[in-house]
Amino acid sequence: MKKMRVKLLACTPDPERVIAASARQCYSKFGADEAMKSLKKADVERLIRLLHSNGHLSPFEHASFTFLLDGISRACSHQLVRHRIASYSQQSQRYVKVEDNIITNTVTPPSIMKNKEAKSLFDGSMRDSYKCYGQLIALGVLKEDARFVLPNAACTKIVVTMNARELLHFFKLRCDPKAQWEIREAAFGMLKLARKKAPTVFEKSIYGESD
């Protein structure tokens, strides 16, 4: 089973200062450029917490974060792209031939992994799917048509960009204990990385986490 990898590719430089300066623009005759230079770190943190408490979240839209999710299943990516205020670039099964190694190209759910009989059935099904896929391609079937036999468990790679406001919403839904296990793992990986760049925006108290 391939291990999920979550990487922050890029983000708005000094995202918390951008958010605070944008908020200050709403209530000041001075420009956001001046606020960017004059706001102290404590002022930035205070403003962000005030925005949170007042539900004034539009300034958070000015900071964006771009992640790579590698080794997630197609089942997970189908959930991910339901978050519509985002940009996605996903590895195409039309143009990229899928590897037939079930160890490196399949996500196995924990409930199946810990059940020996279920794991045997699952692995057999995966092997049959990938074997059929390879045979169809060998017969001259286009990859975009042969992929119809591939399972939801097939691994994929996807780049996703969300602004901080959408990330707050995404983390609220997908870090919840009721969220499906795989997208929850991805969300926590993204949250950990986003928090390093914007600790006040994504501070633990928002999600009921303890230190």
N, C-alpha and C positions, 0 to 999 in steps of 0.2 A: 504494500500500500504506500502510495506516494505521500510524503508529508507536506502539509500546507505551508506555503511561504507567503508572508505578508510584508511588503516593503513600501516605505514612503518614498516616492520618486521625486516629488517636488511639493512645495507649498508657497503661499504668499510670504515674502520676507517680513519678519516681525509682525505676524498676523494679529496679535493682540493690540499692538499699537495702531495698526490700520483700523481695526474695529472701533477702538476708543476715539480715534481722531474723526472717524466718520460719524460717530454718535455726537461728538462735541460740535461738529458742523451744523447739526440740526438746531442747536440752541445758542449759537454764538455768531457774532458778526464777523469774526475772524475766520480765515480759511482753514481747511483741514491740513494743508501743508504746514501752517504755523503750529497747529496742535501736534502734528507728528514730531516736531522738534522740541516743543516746550513741555509736553506732558511728562511728568515723572512716572517712574515705574509704579509707585503706590497709587497715583491718579488713574493709571491705566487699569489696574486691578480693581479699584473702587468703581470705576465707570462700568466695567464689564459685569461686576456683580449687581450693580444697580439695573443694568439692562436686563439681566436675567430676572430679577425680582419684579420688574415692571412689565415683563413680557414684551419689551421693545427689542425685537430680534432682527429687524431688517439690517442694522449695521453689521451683523454677523455674516451677511451674504457677501461682504467685500473681501473675505478671506477664503481661499480655496486650498484644497489638499488633493493631491493625486497619488493614488496607491496602485501597486501591482499586487494582484492576488494570483498566485501560482499554485497549482495542485488542488484546486477546488473542483467539485463535480459539476456536471451540467445541471444537476438538480439544484445545486446551490446557486449557480449563476442565474438560473431562471427566477429564483426568489430575489436575488440582488437587483436585477434589472426592473423589478416592479417599482423601485424607488425612482420616480420619473424625473425629479429635479437633480439630474446628474448626467455626466457624459461617460460613455462606455466605448472601449475598443477591445473586442474579444477575438481570440484566436479562431480562425475560420476553419470549420471542418470541410468546407468546399474546396479550399486550396491547400490545406496542410494535411498530409496523410497521417492518420492516427496510428500510433505504435500499437502493436498487438501483444505487448507484454502486460499481463494483468497486474503484475506486481508494481510496476512503475507508472501505469496509466489508469489505475482504477482506485476510486475511493470506496472503502468498505465501511459501512456503518458499524459503530461499536456493538450494537445489539446483535449483529450478525457475527462480528469478529469473536465474541466471547462464547458463541454457540457452535460447537464443533460440527454438528450435522448441518446447521444452517450455513456455515462457512463453506462446507463442501458443495452444497447445492448452488450457493452464490458463485463460487469460483468456476464451477462447471458451466453455469449460464454465461459468465463473462467470457470464458474460453470459446464457447460456441459462437457468441456474438462476434468476437474479433476474428475468428476463423472464417466465418461467413463473409464478413467485411472484406477480408483479404482475397477470398475466392471470387467475390463479385468484381473486385478491381482487376484481378487476373483475367477475368472474362471480358474485360473492356468496359465495364460499367464505370461511369464517372464517379469521382469521389463524392460529389454532392448528392448522388443518388445512393451510392453504397452506404453512406453514413446513416441511412434510415434504419439500419439494423443495430446501430450502436446504442449502448445503454445509457441511462441517466447517470450511471456511476462513472462514465468516462471523464478523465481529467481535462481541465481546460485552464487557460490563462486569460486574465482580463485586467485591463487598466480602467480604473474608475476615478473620476474627479467629482467631488462634492464641495459645496461651500460649507462654511462652519454651521450655518443655520440648519441645513439639511442633514449634516452629520449629527447634530444634537438630536434631531428627530429619528434618524437611523439608529443611533446608539440606544435611544430610549426603547425602541421596538425590538431591536435585534440582540441587545445585551440582556434582555429580560429572560429569566429562567424558563419561561414558557416558549421561547423561540426555539426553532429547530436547531439541533446541536451543531451542525456544520457552519451555518451562517452566523451562529452565536460565537463560535470560535473565531471566525473571520472578523466579526465586529469587534471583539475584544482585542484582537491583534491590531486592528486599525485604531482603536481608541488609545491603546498604549502608545502608539507612535504619534498620534495627533496631540496627545497630552504632553509629550516632551516639547513640542513646539508652542503649544498654547495651554499651559497648565491651569490657568484661571478659567478659560472658556470651558474646558472639559474637566473641571475639578471633581473629585470623588463624591462630594456631598450631593451633587446633582443626581447621581445614580445610586445613592444610598449605600455607597461603598465605605468601608472603614479602612483606616491606615494599617 
